Amino acid sequence: MLNYIRENIDYAQEQAKQKLSLILDNLGYKLVTDLHNKEGIETRIYQWINLQSKHCIQLIWDGKENWFDLGEFQCTGNLDYLNATEILLVPIRRGKLLNRKKYINRKVEMLIEALKKIL
């Protein structure tokens, strides 16, 4: 993978994590999962939990399909991301658009707006 693509994907992941964390931290959620699998198809999973309401928000990056999947579920002990209800699926196009921070920031803003609608 070209270095600039890798750097911009890392930037997108970090922006999404930071901006969602700002909102969720203020609502009593804590980031409890930050998994990054770089082998094979790259995946990244973030999970935030509100322990009072037992509500979980998660964000998955799928490196094969190049999308963010924002979801939610009620925690019953295990953090089973497979049982999440999808809130929003945001595809990220590789190529020239991925080189633009403005493009990435728009995609992250889509995640933020979708999150605000369900909270």
TIDREN-267466 format. One record per atom (N, C-alpha, C): residue number from 1; residue in one letter; atom name; x, y, z. Coordinates in Angstrom, 3 decimals. Layout:
TIDREN-267466
[NUM; A; CA; [X; Y; Z]]
...
***
This chain:
TIDREN-267466
[1; M; N; [0.864; -1.175; 0.000]]
[1; M; CA; [0.000; 0.000; 0.000]]
[1; M; C; [0.906; 1.232; 0.000]]
[2; L; N; [0.548; 2.202; -0.782]]
[2; L; CA; [1.335; 3.418; -0.841]]
[2; L; C; [1.293; 4.136; 0.497]]
[3; N; N; [2.422; 4.752; 0.859]]
[3; N; CA; [2.518; 5.415; 2.164]]
[3; N; C; [1.469; 6.504; 2.363]]
[4; Y; N; [1.199; 7.293; 1.331]]
[4; Y; CA; [0.230; 8.386; 1.507]]
[4; Y; C; [-1.177; 7.838; 1.746]]
[5; I; N; [-1.512; 6.715; 1.129]]
[5; I; CA; [-2.823; 6.108; 1.379]]
[5; I; C; [-2.895; 5.620; 2.816]]
[6; R; N; [-1.831; 4.950; 3.261]]
[6; R; CA; [-1.777; 4.437; 4.637]]
[6; R; C; [-1.901; 5.584; 5.635]]
[7; E; N; [-1.174; 6.676; 5.398]]
[7; E; CA; [-1.220; 7.830; 6.299]]
[7; E; C; [-2.619; 8.446; 6.349]]
[8; N; N; [-3.284; 8.534; 5.217]]
[8; N; CA; [-4.619; 9.132; 5.191]]
[8; N; C; [-5.671; 8.223; 5.812]]
[9; I; N; [-5.519; 6.922; 5.676]]
[9; I; CA; [-6.424; 5.994; 6.357]]
[9; I; C; [-6.215; 6.096; 7.863]]
[10; D; N; [-4.954; 6.156; 8.289]]
[10; D; CA; [-4.660; 6.340; 9.720]]
[10; D; C; [-5.257; 7.654; 10.227]]
[11; Y; N; [-5.130; 8.706; 9.425]]
[11; Y; CA; [-5.692; 10.006; 9.795]]
[11; Y; C; [-7.210; 9.904; 9.952]]
[12; A; N; [-7.871; 9.248; 9.011]]
[12; A; CA; [-9.329; 9.098; 9.072]]
[12; A; C; [-9.739; 8.340; 10.324]]
[13; Q; N; [-9.042; 7.260; 10.633]]
[13; Q; CA; [-9.358; 6.474; 11.825]]
[13; Q; C; [-9.165; 7.298; 13.091]]
[14; E; N; [-8.076; 8.025; 13.156]]
[14; E; CA; [-7.783; 8.820; 14.354]]
[14; E; C; [-8.779; 9.967; 14.516]]
[15; Q; N; [-9.130; 10.624; 13.425]]
[15; Q; CA; [-10.118; 11.708; 13.492]]
[15; Q; C; [-11.468; 11.185; 13.972]]
[16; A; N; [-11.882; 10.055; 13.432]]
[16; A; CA; [-13.160; 9.469; 13.846]]
[16; A; C; [-13.126; 9.113; 15.326]]
[17; K; N; [-12.055; 8.485; 15.753]]
[17; K; CA; [-11.928; 8.093; 17.167]]
[17; K; C; [-11.971; 9.321; 18.074]]
[18; Q; N; [-11.168; 10.335; 17.772]]
[18; Q; CA; [-11.088; 11.522; 18.625]]
[18; Q; C; [-12.411; 12.279; 18.681]]
[19; K; N; [-13.027; 12.487; 17.539]]
[19; K; CA; [-14.248; 13.300; 17.516]]
[19; K; C; [-15.436; 12.573; 18.135]]
[20; L; N; [-15.552; 11.278; 17.900]]
[20; L; CA; [-16.624; 10.519; 18.548]]
[20; L; C; [-16.377; 10.431; 20.047]]
[21; S; N; [-15.117; 10.272; 20.443]]
[21; S; CA; [-14.786; 10.207; 21.873]]
[21; S; C; [-15.165; 11.488; 22.597]]
[22; L; N; [-14.952; 12.632; 21.969]]
[22; L; CA; [-15.322; 13.911; 22.593]]
[22; L; C; [-16.808; 13.947; 22.934]]
[23; I; N; [-17.626; 13.522; 22.007]]
[23; I; CA; [-19.075; 13.516; 22.231]]
[23; I; C; [-19.453; 12.477; 23.275]]
[24; L; N; [-18.952; 11.271; 23.095]]
[24; L; CA; [-19.351; 10.164; 23.965]]
[24; L; C; [-18.829; 10.325; 25.388]]
[25; D; N; [-17.620; 10.836; 25.554]]
[25; D; CA; [-17.074; 11.062; 26.905]]
[25; D; C; [-17.974; 11.998; 27.703]]
[26; N; N; [-18.483; 13.025; 27.048]]
[26; N; CA; [-19.362; 13.990; 27.723]]
[26; N; C; [-20.702; 13.392; 28.123]]
[27; L; N; [-21.053; 12.263; 27.518]]
[27; L; CA; [-22.325; 11.601; 27.825]]
[27; L; C; [-22.144; 10.377; 28.722]]
[28; G; N; [-20.948; 10.243; 29.300]]
[28; G; CA; [-20.712; 9.154; 30.240]]
[28; G; C; [-20.199; 7.859; 29.630]]
[29; Y; N; [-19.842; 7.877; 28.367]]
[29; Y; CA; [-19.280; 6.692; 27.716]]
[29; Y; C; [-17.768; 6.674; 27.912]]
[30; K; N; [-17.209; 5.484; 27.959]]
[30; K; CA; [-15.759; 5.312; 28.055]]
[30; K; C; [-15.299; 4.402; 26.926]]
[31; L; N; [-14.181; 4.751; 26.307]]
[31; L; CA; [-13.595; 3.896; 25.277]]
[31; L; C; [-13.003; 2.669; 25.966]]
[32; V; N; [-13.515; 1.493; 25.645]]
[32; V; CA; [-13.062; 0.267; 26.302]]
[32; V; C; [-12.387; -0.703; 25.339]]
[33; T; N; [-12.553; -0.479; 24.041]]
[33; T; CA; [-11.929; -1.360; 23.051]]
[33; T; C; [-11.297; -0.510; 21.965]]
[34; D; N; [-10.039; -0.807; 21.692]]
[34; D; CA; [-9.319; -0.186; 20.587]]
[34; D; C; [-8.448; -1.280; 19.977]]
[35; L; N; [-9.044; -2.088; 19.101]]
[35; L; CA; [-8.348; -3.211; 18.479]]
[35; L; C; [-7.941; -2.844; 17.066]]
[36; H; N; [-6.705; -3.168; 16.727]]
[36; H; CA; [-6.211; -2.879; 15.389]]
[36; H; C; [-5.541; -4.133; 14.855]]
[37; N; N; [-6.159; -4.755; 13.871]]
[37; N; CA; [-5.600; -5.936; 13.235]]
[37; N; C; [-4.998; -5.510; 11.905]]
[38; K; N; [-3.680; -5.572; 11.809]]
[38; K; CA; [-3.000; -5.143; 10.588]]
[38; K; C; [-2.691; -6.306; 9.654]]
[39; E; N; [-2.885; -7.528; 10.132]]
[39; E; CA; [-2.572; -8.694; 9.310]]
[39; E; C; [-3.725; -8.998; 8.363]]
[40; G; N; [-3.383; -9.372; 7.141]]
[40; G; CA; [-4.424; -9.696; 6.166]]
[40; G; C; [-5.248; -8.471; 5.846]]
[41; I; N; [-6.552; -8.605; 6.009]]
[41; I; CA; [-7.462; -7.482; 5.780]]
[41; I; C; [-7.461; -6.625; 7.039]]
[42; E; N; [-7.042; -5.392; 6.903]]
[42; E; CA; [-6.961; -4.523; 8.076]]
[42; E; C; [-8.346; -4.223; 8.630]]
[43; T; N; [-8.482; -4.409; 9.933]]
[43; T; CA; [-9.705; -4.014; 10.622]]
[43; T; C; [-9.327; -3.231; 11.868]]
[44; R; N; [-10.232; -2.386; 12.270]]
[44; R; CA; [-10.055; -1.632; 13.508]]
[44; R; C; [-11.412; -1.527; 14.171]]
[45; I; N; [-11.440; -1.781; 15.468]]
[45; I; CA; [-12.693; -1.732; 16.214]]
[45; I; C; [-12.519; -0.825; 17.420]]
[46; Y; N; [-13.415; 0.157; 17.529]]
[46; Y; CA; [-13.505; 1.006; 18.716]]
[46; Y; C; [-14.857; 0.732; 19.355]]
[47; Q; N; [-14.883; 0.614; 20.680]]
[47; Q; CA; [-16.153; 0.457; 21.390]]
[47; Q; C; [-16.153; 1.356; 22.617]]
[48; W; N; [-17.260; 2.086; 22.766]]
[48; W; CA; [-17.482; 2.949; 23.919]]
[48; W; C; [-18.693; 2.409; 24.673]]
[49; I; N; [-18.606; 2.386; 25.996]]
[49; I; CA; [-19.726; 1.887; 26.800]]
[49; I; C; [-20.142; 2.933; 27.817]]
[50; N; N; [-21.455; 3.079; 27.957]]
[50; N; CA; [-22.029; 3.824; 29.066]]
[50; N; C; [-22.451; 2.769; 30.079]]
[51; L; N; [-21.724; 2.688; 31.185]]
[51; L; CA; [-21.971; 1.627; 32.163]]
[51; L; C; [-23.319; 1.765; 32.854]]
[52; Q; N; [-23.807; 2.985; 32.995]]
[52; Q; CA; [-25.115; 3.179; 33.633]]
[52; Q; C; [-26.243; 2.605; 32.787]]
[53; S; N; [-26.240; 2.930; 31.523]]
[53; S; CA; [-27.332; 2.483; 30.648]]
[53; S; C; [-27.039; 1.150; 29.962]]
[54; K; N; [-25.801; 0.653; 30.113]]
[54; K; CA; [-25.381; -0.600; 29.461]]
[54; K; C; [-25.511; -0.507; 27.936]]
[55; H; N; [-25.265; 0.671; 27.427]]
[55; H; CA; [-25.370; 0.931; 25.994]]
[55; H; C; [-23.969; 1.025; 25.409]]
[56; C; N; [-23.774; 0.405; 24.255]]
[56; C; CA; [-22.463; 0.401; 23.611]]
[56; C; C; [-22.574; 1.008; 22.213]]
[57; I; N; [-21.609; 1.852; 21.896]]
[57; I; CA; [-21.449; 2.412; 20.554]]
[57; I; C; [-20.149; 1.843; 20.014]]
[58; Q; N; [-20.172; 1.432; 18.766]]
[58; Q; CA; [-18.929; 0.926; 18.189]]
[58; Q; C; [-18.710; 1.490; 16.799]]
[59; L; N; [-17.444; 1.561; 16.445]]
[59; L; CA; [-17.043; 2.002; 15.120]]
[59; L; C; [-16.058; 0.973; 14.588]]
[60; I; N; [-16.365; 0.427; 13.431]]
[60; I; CA; [-15.497; -0.572; 12.808]]
[60; I; C; [-14.959; -0.003; 11.504]]
[61; W; N; [-13.660; -0.167; 11.299]]
[61; W; CA; [-13.056; 0.135; 10.012]]
[61; W; C; [-12.803; -1.200; 9.318]]
[62; D; N; [-13.297; -1.347; 8.100]]
[62; D; CA; [-13.079; -2.548; 7.303]]
[62; D; C; [-12.137; -2.182; 6.169]]
[63; G; N; [-10.917; -2.691; 6.241]]
[63; G; CA; [-9.904; -2.351; 5.252]]
[63; G; C; [-10.121; -2.976; 3.891]]
[64; K; N; [-10.854; -4.063; 3.836]]
[64; K; CA; [-11.139; -4.692; 2.542]]
[64; K; C; [-12.178; -3.887; 1.770]]
[65; E; N; [-13.250; -3.532; 2.452]]
[65; E; CA; [-14.334; -2.799; 1.803]]
[65; E; C; [-14.150; -1.285; 1.865]]
[66; N; N; [-13.222; -0.825; 2.695]]
[66; N; CA; [-12.947; 0.608; 2.860]]
[66; N; C; [-14.166; 1.387; 3.323]]
[67; W; N; [-14.694; 0.989; 4.474]]
[67; W; CA; [-15.797; 1.724; 5.057]]
[67; W; C; [-15.707; 1.741; 6.569]]
[68; F; N; [-16.378; 2.743; 7.142]]
[68; F; CA; [-16.630; 2.804; 8.575]]
[68; F; C; [-18.043; 2.305; 8.797]]
[69; D; N; [-18.228; 1.501; 9.831]]
[69; D; CA; [-19.557; 1.024; 10.220]]
[69; D; C; [-19.796; 1.476; 11.654]]
[70; L; N; [-20.724; 2.396; 11.826]]
[70; L; CA; [-21.094; 2.886; 13.147]]
[70; L; C; [-22.312; 2.095; 13.596]]
[71; G; N; [-22.231; 1.526; 14.805]]
[71; G; CA; [-23.329; 0.703; 15.297]]
[71; G; C; [-23.536; 0.875; 16.787]]
[72; E; N; [-24.598; 0.244; 17.287]]
[72; E; CA; [-24.913; 0.314; 18.711]]
[72; E; C; [-25.503; -1.012; 19.155]]
[73; F; N; [-25.373; -1.309; 20.458]]
[73; F; CA; [-26.027; -2.474; 21.031]]
[73; F; C; [-26.077; -2.347; 22.539]]
[74; Q; N; [-26.971; -3.105; 23.139]]
[74; Q; CA; [-27.059; -3.179; 24.595]]
[74; Q; C; [-26.054; -4.213; 25.080]]
[75; C; N; [-25.281; -3.859; 26.085]]
[75; C; CA; [-24.255; -4.750; 26.631]]
[75; C; C; [-24.893; -5.757; 27.577]]
[76; T; N; [-24.543; -6.997; 27.395]]
[76; T; CA; [-25.046; -8.049; 28.281]]
[76; T; C; [-23.897; -8.814; 28.907]]
[77; G; N; [-22.765; -8.206; 29.011]]
[77; G; CA; [-21.593; -8.851; 29.583]]
[77; G; C; [-20.453; -8.891; 28.587]]
[78; N; N; [-20.692; -9.484; 27.434]]
[78; N; CA; [-19.666; -9.543; 26.398]]
[78; N; C; [-19.873; -8.417; 25.395]]
[79; L; N; [-18.781; -7.949; 24.870]]
[79; L; CA; [-18.849; -6.907; 23.841]]
[79; L; C; [-18.849; -7.595; 22.482]]
[80; D; N; [-19.998; -8.051; 22.068]]
[80; D; CA; [-20.139; -8.821; 20.844]]
[80; D; C; [-20.533; -7.903; 19.700]]
[81; Y; N; [-19.529; -7.476; 18.942]]
[81; Y; CA; [-19.793; -6.508; 17.887]]
[81; Y; C; [-20.647; -7.072; 16.754]]
[82; L; N; [-20.803; -8.373; 16.689]]
[82; L; CA; [-21.614; -8.964; 15.623]]
[82; L; C; [-23.106; -8.730; 15.823]]
[83; N; N; [-23.510; -8.421; 17.053]]
[83; N; CA; [-24.927; -8.205; 17.341]]
[83; N; C; [-25.333; -6.739; 17.302]]
[84; A; N; [-24.504; -5.904; 16.757]]
[84; A; CA; [-24.798; -4.469; 16.732]]
[84; A; C; [-25.825; -4.130; 15.658]]
[85; T; N; [-26.602; -3.112; 15.949]]
[85; T; CA; [-27.520; -2.540; 14.972]]
[85; T; C; [-26.781; -1.425; 14.245]]
[86; E; N; [-26.810; -1.472; 12.944]]
[86; E; CA; [-26.098; -0.465; 12.165]]
[86; E; C; [-26.785; 0.889; 12.271]]
[87; I; N; [-25.982; 1.897; 12.536]]
[87; I; CA; [-26.457; 3.282; 12.553]]
[87; I; C; [-26.164; 3.925; 11.200]]
[88; L; N; [-24.928; 3.741; 10.733]]
[88; L; CA; [-24.525; 4.346; 9.466]]
[88; L; C; [-23.320; 3.606; 8.904]]
[89; L; N; [-23.334; 3.371; 7.614]]
[89; L; CA; [-22.205; 2.800; 6.897]]
[89; L; C; [-21.639; 3.900; 6.007]]
[90; V; N; [-20.355; 4.211; 6.187]]
[90; V; CA; [-19.735; 5.315; 5.448]]
[90; V; C; [-18.591; 4.779; 4.595]]
[91; P; N; [-18.796; 4.675; 3.283]]
[91; P; CA; [-17.714; 4.213; 2.412]]
[91; P; C; [-16.654; 5.302; 2.233]]
[92; I; N; [-15.417; 4.876; 2.146]]
[92; I; CA; [-14.291; 5.781; 1.906]]
[92; I; C; [-13.677; 5.376; 0.569]]
[93; R; N; [-13.687; 6.278; -0.380]]
[93; R; CA; [-13.119; 5.977; -1.696]]
[93; R; C; [-11.617; 6.178; -1.675]]
[94; R; N; [-10.925; 5.179; -2.174]]
[94; R; CA; [-9.474; 5.329; -2.318]]
[94; R; C; [-9.200; 6.107; -3.591]]
[95; G; N; [-8.039; 6.711; -3.622]]
[95; G; CA; [-7.680; 7.483; -4.802]]
[95; G; C; [-7.458; 8.930; -4.430]]
[96; K; N; [-7.696; 9.794; -5.381]]
[96; K; CA; [-7.393; 11.211; -5.189]]
[96; K; C; [-8.177; 11.834; -4.046]]
[97; L; N; [-9.443; 11.441; -3.873]]
[97; L; CA; [-10.242; 12.029; -2.797]]
[97; L; C; [-9.674; 11.705; -1.424]]
[98; L; N; [-9.135; 10.501; -1.275]]
[98; L; CA; [-8.580; 10.100; 0.015]]
[98; L; C; [-7.381; 10.960; 0.402]]
[99; N; N; [-6.755; 11.600; -0.569]]
[99; N; CA; [-5.609; 12.468; -0.291]]
[99; N; C; [-6.012; 13.793; 0.324]]
[100; R; N; [-7.279; 14.101; 0.303]]
[100; R; CA; [-7.740; 15.407; 0.782]]
[100; R; C; [-8.307; 15.291; 2.185]]
[101; K; N; [-7.739; 16.049; 3.091]]
[101; K; CA; [-8.224; 16.049; 4.480]]
[101; K; C; [-9.682; 16.506; 4.531]]
[102; K; N; [-10.045; 17.417; 3.640]]
[102; K; CA; [-11.416; 17.920; 3.597]]
[102; K; C; [-12.398; 16.769; 3.331]]
[103; Y; N; [-12.040; 15.862; 2.441]]
[103; Y; CA; [-12.875; 14.700; 2.134]]
[103; Y; C; [-13.021; 13.813; 3.369]]
[104; I; N; [-11.921; 13.528; 4.017]]
[104; I; CA; [-11.947; 12.690; 5.218]]
[104; I; C; [-12.767; 13.361; 6.311]]
[105; N; N; [-12.558; 14.653; 6.509]]
[105; N; CA; [-13.305; 15.374; 7.548]]
[105; N; C; [-14.809; 15.349; 7.287]]
[106; R; N; [-15.217; 15.414; 6.015]]
[106; R; CA; [-16.647; 15.315; 5.678]]
[106; R; C; [-17.203; 13.948; 6.058]]
[107; K; N; [-16.427; 12.906; 5.810]]
[107; K; CA; [-16.866; 11.548; 6.146]]
[107; K; C; [-16.990; 11.382; 7.660]]
[108; V; N; [-16.043; 11.929; 8.399]]
[108; V; CA; [-16.101; 11.863; 9.863]]
[108; V; C; [-17.301; 12.658; 10.366]]
[109; E; N; [-17.574; 13.785; 9.743]]
[109; E; CA; [-18.740; 14.593; 10.129]]
[109; E; C; [-20.044; 13.822; 9.917]]
[110; M; N; [-20.104; 12.997; 8.895]]
[110; M; CA; [-21.283; 12.151; 8.674]]
[110; M; C; [-21.487; 11.200; 9.852]]
[111; L; N; [-20.394; 10.642; 10.364]]
[111; L; CA; [-20.477; 9.751; 11.527]]
[111; L; C; [-20.983; 10.505; 12.751]]
[112; I; N; [-20.471; 11.716; 12.947]]
[112; I; CA; [-20.868; 12.525; 14.104]]
[112; I; C; [-22.358; 12.855; 14.039]]
[113; E; N; [-22.833; 13.279; 12.886]]
[113; E; CA; [-24.253; 13.626; 12.736]]
[113; E; C; [-25.150; 12.418; 12.991]]
[114; A; N; [-24.753; 11.260; 12.496]]
[114; A; CA; [-25.546; 10.043; 12.721]]
[114; A; C; [-25.557; 9.671; 14.197]]
[115; L; N; [-24.421; 9.835; 14.863]]
[115; L; CA; [-24.336; 9.531; 16.292]]
[115; L; C; [-25.250; 10.455; 17.092]]
[116; K; N; [-25.222; 11.736; 16.778]]
[116; K; CA; [-26.044; 12.709; 17.503]]
[116; K; C; [-27.534; 12.407; 17.364]]
[117; K; N; [-27.943; 11.856; 16.242]]
[117; K; CA; [-29.359; 11.546; 16.031]]
[117; K; C; [-29.865; 10.439; 16.948]]
[118; I; N; [-28.982; 9.526; 17.350]]
[118; I; CA; [-29.456; 8.401; 18.169]]
[118; I; C; [-29.221; 8.605; 19.661]]
[119; L; N; [-28.444; 9.621; 20.025]]
[119; L; CA; [-28.159; 9.838; 21.456]]
[119; L; C; [-29.159; 10.776; 22.096]]
***
